[in-house]
Amino acid sequence: MDANLFRYIWRHTRRAQIWILFVILASMPIYFLSLDLPKQIVNGPIQGEGFATPGATATFLNVAFDLPSWLGGGHVALFDGFELPRLDYLVALSMTFLALVCVNGLFKFYINTFKGRLGERMLRRMRYDLVDRILRFPLTHFRRVKSPEIATMIKDEVEPLGGFIGDAFVQPFFLGGQALTAMIFILAQNVWLGLIAGGIVAVQAFIIPRLRRRLIVLAKQRQLTARELAGRVGEVIDGISEVHLNDTSNRERADIASRLGRIFFIRYEFYQRKHGVKFLNNFLAQLTPFLFYFIGGYFALRGSLDIGQLVAVIAAYKDLPSPIKELIDWDQQRLDVQVKYTQVIEQFAPDEMMDPALQEPTDGPVGPLPGPLALANVSVTDETGAKLLEPTSFSMDVSERIAVLGALNSGGETVAEVMARLVQPTSGRVTVGGKGLETLPEAVTGRRIGYVGADTYFPFGSVRDALLYGLMHAPQGDPPADDDAERKRAEALAAGNTTLDIAANWIDYEAAGVRDAEGLSERIMDALDIACLRDDIFDLGLRAAIDMKSHPQFAERVLEARMALRSQLKEPPLSQLVESFDPDRYNNQATVAENILFGTATGPALMAEELPRNRYLLSILKERGLDGRLLEMGREIAETVIELFSGLDPDHPFFEQLSLMSADEIPDYQAVLGRVGPDGRGGEEDQAKLMSLAFLYIEPRHRLGLLDDPLRQELVAVRGVFHERLPESLADAIAFYEPDKYNAAASLQDNVLFGRVAYGLADGPRRVREAVASVLDKLDMHELVVETGLDFNIGTGGKRLTAGQRQKLALARVLIKRPDLIIVNRGLSALDARVRTGITKRLLAAAAGDGGESGDTGDTGGDREGFGLFWILIDPSLAETFDRILVFEAGHLAEDGTPDSLREKKGRYAELVA
């Protein structure tokens, strides 16, 4: 990207700028004629010039011109025109004026639309170029920048540039042409009036830009302070846990208030100066008409200026201040956007950016790594000058399985990052098959080297999206050939963007070693097994609501599982674990609200928080005489909870068991009780809050003795009335529980259970989960549930998963893309030792080609079995199962050899495993 904005614009829009300049030139004669016509209308048909005698006519549309003497002179008549009487002549000139106004408007419409498209296209190019640069930043640069600031620059700070780009060359030419045309016309009518207009314009052009220089400085300060504010807010959000842990929330408030104060005073001064300049500019613009009326009127009275000329001059000047003002504004904007552009470019031009050629998309498969990987005197120093790795040399075959031991930050972690190209060596060289690692394209390193760190970032999406991210290198198959797709590709090309279609299928089946989606599904299952992640995904699937449109086969299978589980639940020891739903019985393990609804709410009207305000339900309760009883139940719950828990610390574990109200809500309910009084009367909102407590009540869980058998029977009766009379408006707001039907709004586990797990039984939820899983396994539904779990949305960065699940997910993702070498840099640190050991054994077996990823998956990988491992281990005892061991100490490679040779050496390795 050019350092100068105008060079950047001209380089990419030269042809378009030249074309629009020609269009502007073509519009100028029309504009001049539209200025001259009012004079002809006033002097001719209105004042009667040329119509001195009755029946006189005037020539309309006479097209003729005189040849210059050097061409021989003479008069050339192209069209003699029409002879029209006075009234017809007035109509003809007026209609011509209207036509010229329309043509001028069409010119402006075309020019402005063209400028807008040009500006938006260049803004798209600029934003794409900036993001392209981010993708090529050296990774160390990201430690020095704040992501909110970078995002703000791309989203907001370049936005004004888009509005200016279309005007960069066109606007001064267009406005200058209009102003010059108007000035020439005024001078042609009267020299003195022309000089007055020119003098005022000169004063404006000289004074206004100088007064606006301070505005440029203030605009720059405003931009920088706003960017810093965005970065600071981002810091607070990223470090919110530290704010709470150290009681620094008030310091953060003070910091933000101080920054907002600086922005306020900068903006306030900016507005004062801006409107002061605007006042002066408007005054000068209005001074000229005053002089025209005064001096022009004097000339008209003396007879040296006719009325038509004066009217034409005033009409012409009416169009003059606008282009002059806009020209001055353009100059102000030019300086402003140049400052913005320069500031943005400076932030996006770090040293040692990656060569764009290394990220070029590659068609077809990528071959294996071309030979051994070697480090020659590689050392790494961080930005503070601290030595992370002393000069280190070793070589490994990419199929070797190497364990790396050492204390935290002893050097092994840095070597892993260097090998993954996440850190650039300060000195020395890393080669693969004799070629510098830094020269290999990402199409090779990104596919043939896998890296699993302690903290992996996942884009927003599903588990499946995260797993397949490593296969999305380029669109597969031919792009669509419809007109809309072609138009989008052409526009992307014109804006300098990539034409790769994000809506295409990006999954590279060949890279995964499979032929189709079915083979890929098996590959995913293998990877989940190796990473010990299948059970986690199965649990996610159990808790998910199944989309029947995507899985129409599920309903019958789930009902089959429900029947099978129900038969198991009738026998001990499971008979006490679950209370099944029965349309004619009250379910003691469910809430009062759930017993009334006997279904899952699908719309806001019947959600728990809105239920106490639902007019339909309240009318049924009132009809059955239960509204007062439930209100009294809610009042008793509130009184009891406040009496028992109001003095406890908000973090007391009792509140986790309570579920009826949080510690923060206790003062609110105290106020509600004060308003309603012992009789339970109060406002509708207070009554709704108390009734919500009754709706959430579960007798076996809360044990306040508020539900007796008669009340249970009444609630079951209300259920029947609620279902029978359900209005049309609420038909889509609930999915009822029906023993022989699948409930699309409930989770898969709830559909299989068709009941609620009993409270208070030891290990009850786990035993029920195992029973459900066993039934689903027997019905061959296990993989269908896992497939459903793969659609679980993991949130931004995978934050909806635990740290351990994220680490296992990162490992599974690497396995699916089948690299030649997998680097694990303390990648299982969040897992317990038992799970780490199991994953390590499975991964070593897969690396040796002894299972894991083997099987009938439609493999297209030929002889590509197994892979190399470079593992920074947490547990030294696991190193025995590797081919080779490297031991690092204080940044040095202390030992290198097989487990047996290092054990016999009785050095640092022997101490670690002792």
N, C-alpha and C positions, 0 to 999 in steps of 0.2 A: 504494500500500500504506500502511495506517495506521501511524503511529508506535507506537501502543499495540496489543499483541498481542490483548488481549481485544476491542477494537473491531473489529479485523480478523476475528477469529473470529465475533463476533456478527453482523457485517454479512453474512457469507456463509453462516452456518449457523443463522440465527434460527429458522426453522420447525422444523428438525430438533431443535434444543435444546429448544424448547417441547414438542414431541411426547415426547421421552424423559423430560422432567420429569414429564409426566402419567403415563407408564408407571411411573416410580419411585414417585409418589404412590399409584398403584394397588397397588403391591407392599407398601406399609407395613402395611396391616391384616393381610395374610397373614403377614408377618414377626412382628407382635405376637402373633397367635394361636399361631404356632410356639413363641414364648417362654412362653406361658401354659399350653400343653398339658402339659409335663412336671409342673407343679405339680398339675394335675388328675389325672394318672395316678398320681402318688405318693400324694396325699391320698385319692383315691377308691378304686379297685379294689385298690391295693397295701396301703394302711394300713387300709382298710375303712371310711372315713368314708361314712356313708349306707347301710352294709350291716350295721347292728347286729344285725338279726334274720335267722334263716334264711329263705331265699326272698325276701329284700329285693331290689328292683330300683332302677335309676337311669334317669333320662330322658336319652336320647342324641339330639342334633340338635334340641333344643327352641329354636326361633327365636321370641323374644318381646322386647318392650321396653315401657317405661313412657313415656307421653306427658307432656311438661312441663305445669305448671299453666296456663300461658298458652295452651295448646292444648286446655284442658278436662280435662287429666289422664286417668287411666284406664290400663288395661293392654291392650296389643295383642299377640295371639298369631298369628304368621304360620304356624307349624307346631308341632304339639304334640310331635313327635318320637316316639322308640321307647322302650319300657320294656325294659331289658336286665338280665339277672342279672349277677353280679359278674365272672365270667370273660369273658362275651361283651362286657361293658362295657370290660374291659381290652383285649380284641382290637380293639374298635371305636375306642377312643381311640388305640391304638398305630397302627392303620392310617391313622387321620386324621392323626396326626403325620407318618407316612411320606409321605402325600399332600401335606401342607403343605411338607415338605422338598423334594419333587419340584417343586412349583409354585414355591417360592422359587428352586430351582436353574434352572428354566426362565426365570424373570424375570431372574436374573443372566446366564444365557446370552444372552438376547435383548439385554439392556442392554449387556453387554460386546461382543457382536458388532456392535451398532449403533454403539457408541463407536469400535470399531476401524475400521469402514468410514468413519465420519465423519472420524476422524483421518487415515486414509490418503488420503481424498478431498481434505482440506484441505492435506495435505503435497504431494500432486500439484499442487494449485492454486498453492501457494506456490513450488514449484520452477519451475513453468511461468512464474509471474509474474517470478521472478528472471531466468530465461533470456530472457524477453520484454524485460526491462529491459536486459540485456546487448546485445541486438540493436538497442536504441535509444540505447546509450551514444554520446556524442560520441567520435569516433575518437581525439582527443587524450587522452582519459581512459585508454585502454589503455596509454599510455606510463607511466602512474603506478601501474598495478596489475600483479601477477604472475598469470599464468594459472593456475598450480597453486593459488594461494590462493583464487582465485575458484571454481575447480572443487571445492576442498575445502569451501568454504562451502556450495555447492549440494548436494554429495553427503553430507557428514558433519555439518556444523554445524546444519543444519536438521532432521536426522533425529530428534533428541530432541523437537523441536516437534511432529512427527507423533503421537508417543505422548501428548503432553500435550493436544493440541487436542481430542481426543475427551473428555478429562476436565475441560476448562477450566470448564465450568458444571455438567456432570452429576455429576462426582466429589464435590465438596463437598456438593451437594444429596443425593446417594445415601448417602454415608458419614455425613453429618450426620444424615440421616433415620434411618439405622440406629442411630447412637449415641444420638440423642435418644429413639427408641423404647425402646431397652434401658434408658436412664436412667429414663424414666417408669415402665417396668415394675418396676425395682428399687425406686424410691421408693414405688410402690404396695404392694410387699410389706413394706418396712420403711424408715422415714424415715432412721434412723441409718445403715443400710448404704448407702442412696442418697446420703446426704451424704458418706460416706467415699469412695464411688466418684467422686462429683462433685468432691471436693477433689483427689484424685489426678489426675484428668483436667485440672483447672484448672492444677495444678503443671506437668504435662507441656506443656500448651498455652502456658504462660508462659515456661518455662525453655528448652525444646528449640529453638524458633525463634531465640532470641537466641544460643544456642550455635552455631547453624548459619550465622550471618551471615558468619563468617570463611570458612566453606566456599564461600560464594557468591563471595567475592573470589578465593579460590584457584581455583575453577572457571573464572572469567573469565581469570585469568592463564594457566591451563593451556590454555584455548582459543586465546588469542592466541599463546602460544609455539609451540603445535602448528601453527597456521596459518603462522607465520613460518618454522618448520622446513620445511614443505611448499614454501613459496615459495623458500627457500634451496636446497633439493635441486633444484627446477626450474631455478634459475639455474645450478647446477653442471652439470646435464645440457645445458642450452642452450649453455653456454660451455665445454664439455669440451675443445675444441681449444685454447682459450686456457690452460686449466689445464696441459695437456701442454706447450704451447709455452713457458710461463714457469716451469715446475717449481714450481707452487704446490699440488700435490696434498696435501702434508703440512699446508699452511696450511688447506686446505679441510677436511681431517680434523679439525684442531684446532678449527675453527669449529663443525663439526657436533657434535664431542664436547662443546664448551662449551654449545651449545644443548640437547643431550640431558641434560647435567648440570642445567641450570636446570629442565628439565621434570621430571627425577627428583626434585629436592628439593621442587618444588611438589606433585607427586603424593604424595610420601612424607608431607609435612605434611598433605595432604588426607586421606590414609587414616588417619593417627593421629587427627585430630580427628573424622573420620567415625565410626570405630569407638568412640571415647570417648563420643560422643553416643549411639551405638547401645547401649552398655553401660548408660548412665544411663537411657535410655528403657526398656530391657528390665527393669532393676531396679525402676523405678516400676510397670511393668505387673505384675510378679510380687509386689510388695508388697501389692497390693490383695487377691488371694486369701488371703494370709496373714491379713490383717485380717478378711476374711469368715469364715474358719474359726475364728479366735480369738474375735471379738466375736459373730459369728452363732451360733457354738456356745454361747457364754455365754447369749445370748437364748433359744436353743432349750432349754437346761437349765432356765432360769427359767420356761419355758412361754409367753413372750411372742412366740415365733416358732415356727411348726410346721415339721417337717422338710421337708415339701413346698415351703414358701416358701423355705427355705434352699437346697434343691436347685435350685429355679427361679432364685433370685438368682445362684447360682454358675454355672448354665448360661447365664443371660443375660449375666453379666459375661464369660464365655468369648468371647462375640461382640463385647464392647465394646472391648478393646484394639486389635483389628485395625483397625476403622474409625477409631479415634482416631489410631493410628500412621500409617495411610494418609492421614488428613487432614493430619497434621503433615508427612508426606512430600510431599503435594500442595502445601502452602504453600511448602516448600523448592523443589520443582520449579517452582512458579509464578515465584518470584524468579529462579531459574536460567534458565528459558527466556525470561523477559522480557529478561534481560541479553543472552542469545544473539540473540534476535530484534532487539533494538535495535542490536547491533553489526553484524548482517548487513545490516539496512536502511540503516544509515549508509554501508556500502560500495556499496550499489546505488542510491544517490540522488545522483548527480553533477549538477552544474548543466548546463543547456542540453541536456537529453535530447531526442531526436527525438520529435515529435508522433506518437502511435500512428496517427493518420489517414493519415500519409504511407506507412505500410507495409500498409495494407489491401489484401487481394487484389482484383484487378480481373478481371471476366469479359470475355471477348472481346478483340479486338485493340486495341492502343494506337496512337494516331495519331502522326505524325512530330513532331519538335520544332517548336514553334510560332513559328519565325522566327529571326532572327539572334541570336547569342550575344555579349553585350557585357559588358566589365568597365569599371566607372566608379570611378576613384580607389581601386582595390583595393590594400590593403597587408596584409602578414602579418608578425606578430611572434611568435616562439616563446615558450615558457614562461620562458626565461631572460632575455627582453627583447631578444634578438638580432633584428635586422631581416632577414627572409628576402626580403621584397619591398617595394620602395618604392612609393608611390602610382602605379598603372599603369592606363592606360585604352586600350582598343582594342575594335574590333567586328569580327566575322567572320560570314560566312554559314556555316551548318552544312555546306554542300556544298563549301566551300573546302578546298584542300589546302595547308596551311601548314607550313613547316619552321621550327624554332626552333633558333637557334645560340647558343653562348656557352660559357664555361668551366663546369666542374662547380659546381653550386649558385650560379649567377649570377642566378637568378630564374626561368628558364624552367621548371625542374622544379616550383617552387612554383605557378606559374600553372597547369600541367597538373593538379596535385593540387586546386587550387581549382575548376577547371572540372569535374573528376570528382567534386566534393563530398567529397573526402577530407580537405580542410583548410578550415576556416571563415575567411573574411577577418576581420582585426582591424578594418578599416574599409573603407568603400566597399561596392559592391554588384555582384553578378553577375546579369544578367537573360538570359532566353531568350524572345524575342518580347515583350519588355516585362514579363514576369512574373519575379519573383524566383526564382532557381535553387533557393533554399532552400525555396520553397513548393511545388515540383513533387513529386508523389509518387514513390516509388521505382519504381512501376510504369512511370513515364515515363523517369526518369533511368537506371534499371537496364536498360532495354531499348533505349532510343534513344541512349545514350552508352556506348561501349565503352572500356575502359582497360586498357593493357598496361604494367605496370611492370617494373623490372629483376628483381624477386623476387615471383613470384605463388605464393600458397598454394593447394594442391589437396587436397581432402578425400580420405581413404582410399578407394580404389576402383580401377577400371580406367581405361585411357586413354579409353575411350568415355564412361564416367561423367564424367570431367573435361571432355571436349569438349561434352557435352550439359548441363552444369550451368547454363549461361546460358539454357537454354530451360525450366527447371523453375520456373515462376512460380506455377502453381496446377494442381490436378488437372484433367485433361481428361475430359470425359464425365460421365455420371451416376454417383453413388456406388452401391455394391452395396446391394441391398434385402433381403438375408437377415437372419434373426433375430439372428445373432451380430454382424453389422455394426451393426444398429440398437442392440443393447445397448451396444456399444462407443461409439457416437456419443452415446447418452443419458448414459453415465457421463462421457464427456469434457465434455459440456455441463454436467453437475452439478458438475464440478470446475473449471469456468471455463476449460477448455482449448479450443483450436481443434478443430473437427470435420473439418478437412481430413485426408484419408486418405493416409498416407505410402505405403501399398501400392498406391495407384492409379497410373495412367499420368500422369506429370507432364510429359511431353515435349510442348511446344507446337509442333506441326508448322507451324502458320500463321505463328508468329514466325520460323521458319526459312525461310519462303517455299516450303514444300513441302506436299504433300497426304498423304503416307503414308511408311512406313518406307523404302521403296525410294528415294523422292525424297530423304529425309534422308540415306541412305547416299551418294548422289551429292553432296549438299551437303557432307558430311564430306570426301569425296575432294577436292573443289575446294578446301576450306579447307586440307587437308594439303598440296596442291600449292603454294598461295600461300605457306604458311609453311615450305616446303621440309622438311616433316616426313614425307612419305610413305615415303621410303627408311628412315628410322629405325623407323617402325612396321612396315615390311616385314621388317626385321631382327628385330624383336621377335617377329613371327609365325613366322619361320623357327626361332627358338629355343624356340618354345612347343610343348607337347604338345597335339594337337588332341582335343577332346572329340567322340568319334564320335556321341554321342547328339544333339549340337547340329548337327553337320555330317556326316550319314551319307554324303553324296555325295563326301566327301574321299578315302576309302580307294582307290577305283578310280582316281581322278585322280592320286593320289600314286604309285601303282604304275606308272601310265603314265609319269609323270615320271621314275621310277626307271629304267625301261627306256630311255627316251630319253637320260638322262644316262649310263647305262652304255655305250651305243654311242659317245657322245662321248669317254668316258674311255679308250676303247681306242685312240684316235688321239692322236698328239703335237699340241700340247705338254702335254695334260692327262693323258696316260697315266701319268706318274710322280707325279701329285699325290695320288691317292687309291688306297688298297688296299682293295678291296671285301671284304665278308664272304663266306666260303665255308664251308659246314658241314663240309667235309672238309679244310680247310687252317687253319694257324695264321696269325692276322693279326698281323704284326710291329708294326703301328702302334697296337695295342690292348694294354691291360694283361693280365697273366697271368690275373687274376681274370675279366676280360671274355672272354678266350678260353675259359676253363673254362665259365662260365655261358652264353656265347653268347646273351645276352639282356639285357634291362633289368630290374633289380630293381624290384618294385612294392610289396614289403612289407619290414618291418624285418629279417626273418630273413636275407635275402640282400643287405642293404646292405653296402657296403665295410667299414664299421667292425665289423660283426658276422660277416662271412664267416669269419675265422680261428677263430671259436668255434662254427661251425655243425657239429653232430654228424654230420649226414648227409654233408656234403662231406668232412669229416675221415675218415670211415670209408672212403669211396671212395679217397681219397689213400693211406690206410694199406694198403688192399687192393692197390693198384697199386704200392706201395713208393715213393710220391712224397712222403710226409709228411716224411721225413728229408731228402730232397733240397731241398725248398722251405724247410725250416727252416734248412738249411745256407746256402742262397742268401740268406735274410734276414739270417743272421749275417754273411755276407761283405759284404752291402750296408751293414749298420750299421757294420762295422769300417772299410770304405772311406770312407764318408761322414764318419765321426768323424775319421779320419786327415786327410782333405782339407779339411774345413770347420770343425772345432772351434775353430780360432783366428781365424776371420773375424768381423767385426762382424755383429750380427744383422740389420742393414739391408742387407747386401751383396747386390747383384743376383743373385749365384750362387744364392741360396736361392729366388729366383723361378723359376729354371730347374730347380731340383732336384725339387721336388714330392713327393719321398719322405718327407721330414721337415722340420719347421721348425727354426729356430735354437733355439727354446725347448725343443724335444724332444730335442736332442742330449744334455744331461745325463741325461735319463731312459733313453735307449738305452745310454749308458755304464754306468749302473747295471745295466741288464738284462744286458749282456755280462759284467759282473762276476759276476752270479749264475748264468748258464747255463754259463759256462766254455767251453773249446775243444771239448768233446764235444757241445755243444748241448743238454745236459740242463738242465732247470730246471722251474719251476712252470708250470702251464697258462697263466697270464696272460702270463708272460714269453715263452713259446713263441708265443702268439697275436700279441704285438707284433712279434716277428721275422717270423712268417709273413705279417703284414700288409704288410711291406716287399716281400716276394717277390710278393705279389698285385698290388702297385702298379707293378711293374717293367715298363718298356718299353725294349727293347734299343736301337732307333734314337735314343731320347731320352736315356737314361741312360748307355749305352755303357760298361758295366762288363764285357762279354764273359761274361755268366753264362748265356746261353741258347744251347744248341747244337741241331742238328737232331734228334738222338734225343730230347732233352727236349721239344722242340716236338711231336714226334709222340706222345709219351706224354701230353702235355696235351690234345691233340686226342682221344686215346682216352678220357681221363677225361671229356671233354665228352660223348661218346656214352653212357657209362655213367650219367653224371649225369642226362641227359635220359630215358633208358630207365627208370630206377628211381625217378624223382622221386616222393616220397610225396604222398598226397592233401593233407596238411597244408601242403605248400609249392607246391601247384599254382597258387595265386593270388598267390604271392610273386614271380613272374617272368614276363616276356613275352619269349618266345624270338625270335631273329632267324630269319626264314624268307624266302627270296628272293621268294616269290610272295604274301606276306601283309604287311598293314600292321601295324606295331608301335605299338599305342595308347599305350604307356608312353614311347616315344622321342619326341624333338622332330621337327618337320616336316623340318628340314634333314637330321637323321640318317636319317629314313625315305627321303628322296630319294637321299641319298648311298649308304646301305647299306654303309658302310665308314668308314674313318678317314683323315683328311688326313695325308699323309706329313710327318714332322718334318724340319726343316733345309732345306727348299726356299724360296728367296727369294719372299716375297709369296704363298706358297702359299694360306693361308686366304682372302685377298682374291680370288684368281683362282678358287678353288673356289666361293666365294659368288657371284661373277659368273656362273659357269657354271650354278649352280643357279637363279639368278634368270632367266637367259636361257631355260632350259628351261621354267620355270614361266610365263614371259611367252608363249612360243610355244604353250603349252597353255591360254592364257587363264585362268591360275590366279592372276595377280598380285593381283587385288582380293580373292580368297578368302584369300590369305595376309595381306593388310593387315587384312581383317576379323578374322582371328585375332589379329593384333597389337593390335587395338583392345581386346581382352579382357585384355591384360597388366595385372597389378596394379602400380600405380605406387607403392604404399606411402603412409605418412602424409606429407602435404605434398609428394608427388611425389618423395621422396628417392631412389627407385630409378632415376630418370632423371638425366641430366646437367643441369647448369645451363642449357646451351644448349638441350637438348631441352625443358626446362620453359618457357623463354621462347618457343620456337616453339609449344608446346602452348597457352600463354596466348593467343598471337596467333590461332591456329586457332579457339580457343573463341570469341573475340570475333567473328571473321568469321562463324561459324555463326549467331549470333543476329541478324545483319544490322542493326547500329545505324546511325543517321544520321550519327554522328560517332565516329571512333575516335581516341583519344588514346594516343600511344605515348611513354612517358616513359622514354627510354633503355632501351626494352624488349628490345633485341637486343644488349646490351652483352657478353654471354658468348660471342657468335659471332665468327668471324673476319671480316675486311673483305669477303672474296669472297662469303661467304654473306649478310652484311648487304646488300651491293649487290644480289644476286639477289632477296632478299625484298622490298627496297624497290621495285625495278622492278615486280615482280609485284603488290605491294600498290597501287602508284600506278595500274597498269593496271586493277585491279579497282575502285579508287575512281572511276576515270573511266568505268566501265561497259564497258570494252573486253575483257572476259573474266574469267578467274578464277572468278567465281561464276556466270557465265552458262552456259547449256546447258539441256538437256532434263531438268529436275529436277522437273517438275510444279510450277513456280513459281506461287505465288499472290500474289506481291507487286505485281502490277499494274505501275505505272510506277516503282516504287521501284528504280531502277538507280543504282549508284554510291553513294558516301558521302563525307563530309568527313574530312580528316586533320589532326591537330594533333600534329606529330612533333618531339620533342626529339631532334635528330640527334647522333650521335657523330662521323660523318664529314661535315665541312662541304662536301666535294666533291659530295655527293648532293643538296644544296639546290637546285642548278640546275634539277632536274626538277620542282620544286614551283611552285605558282601564286604563292606569296607567302612572304616570309621575315621573321621577327622575330629581332632580335639583342638579347640581354640582356647586360648588363655590371654587375656589382656590385649586383644587385637592381633595376636600372633597365632600362626598355625603351629601348635605345639607338638602334635603327634598325627601320624598318618599311617594306617595299615589295616590288616584284617583283625577281627576280634581276637583270634588266637595269638597272633604276633604281638599285639599290644598288651594282652594279658600277661604274656611271658616277659615282656619288657618291664612290667611292674612300675609303670610311670603314672602319668596323670589319669589315664583311662582306668587303670586298675584301682586308683583311689576313688574314682567316681562310682564304679560299680560295686565297690566293697560293701 
